[in-house]
């Protein structure tokens, strides 16, 4: 069971996929986790298996990481468990692991914002 203090922070970074497409991944990236939360640790493990296309033209769901990256705007939801799988592809995992709120913040390198 999670409390209001349980927090997982993970970085999603753009990388070139084998097929040449730009994707966002959190695999092998830094993260921080409230050690008391087994469900967030499991959600972290699930998240490392996902990649989101970082191209608005793809037609596939960019998920929260992709929307934040493409739109360059933050996104917050108090309860992702009510999203569709198109809006939030990890929704079934969030429901199963009782993950509620989520926030995405874009981070830019100095001089990289166009």
C-alpha positions, 0 to 999 in steps of 0.5 A: 500500500502506498502513502501520500509520501511515496515517490518515484522519480525517473528520467526518460531520455531520447535515444535512437532505436535500432530502426532509426526512430527516436524513442524515450526510455528510462532503462539504465537511467538514474532514478530515485525511489522511496524505499518503503514502496514495493509497488513503486519499485515494481512500477519502476521495473515495468517502466524500464520495459517500455519505450515511447516514440518521440515523434508526433507523426508516428500515430502511436501513443506517445504516452506521458513521457512522449507527450511531455517531450514532444509538447515541451510542457509539464503534465500532471494527473491526480489519478492515472488509473482512469486513463485509457491504455492509449492515453497511458499505456502503463495503465494496467500496471498502474491499476494493478500496483495501485499507482495513482498520481503522475507528473511529467516535467520536461528537462532541457540542456542549456541552449537546446530549447528551440 
